[in-house]
Amino acid sequence: MSDAAPGGEGPLLHVVLFEPEKAGNVGNVARTCAVLGADLHLIRPFGFHLHDREFRRAVMDYLEGVTLHEHASWTAFQGTLGVGARVWAFSTHATDLHTRAGFRRGDYLLFGPESRGLPAWLRDALPKLKLPQPGGGRSLNLSVAAGVAAFEAGRQIEGW
């Protein structure tokens, strides 16, 4: 797979996982990124190793189709952002729905660790979006949330 996503230059979007804890979730998000033409960014520390059996099982053979970026910290990740980069923090603490964001090619969709979500200092520094949960519950599974958000962003950008 090339670095350019259909319909434009560069990746369709970037999915960013801040301190992910579960290999299976990251593997599933990597598969989603591969089929969308999105880059995947992982910000350390991780709760697993990238050679973990569960990660490899979840990602299957899709890892070859995704551009994976590893960052030592949030600060290191920030240092890679270009001028005008838009980072959207997904949080159950947000009030704005993801469907109203007006996503653009190259946007960054940021998700927190499975057990606790994004820390307040981080989510409060960024525009926040939430996924609707009309049935209640604490939160969605990380890989499900990232998939829902990424496909909605793709729909808005590409007009599927």
Sequence and secondary structure as in RCSB ss.txt:
>XXXX:A:sequence
MSDAAPGGEGPLLHVVLFEPEKAGNVGNVARTCAVLGADLHLIRPFGFHLHDREFRRAVMDYLEGVTLHEHASWT
AFQGTLGVGARVWAFSTHATDLHTRAGFRRGDYLLFGPESRGLPAWLRDALPKLKLPQPGGGRSLNLSVAAGVAA
FEAGRQIEGW
>XXXX:A:secstr
  SS TTSSS S EEEEES   HHHHHHHHHHHHHHT EEEEES  SS TT HHHHHHHTTGGGGS EEEESSHH
HHHTT  TT  EEEE TT  SBGGGS   TT EEEE  TTT S HHHHTTS EEB   TT  S   HHHHHHHHH
HHHHHHHH  
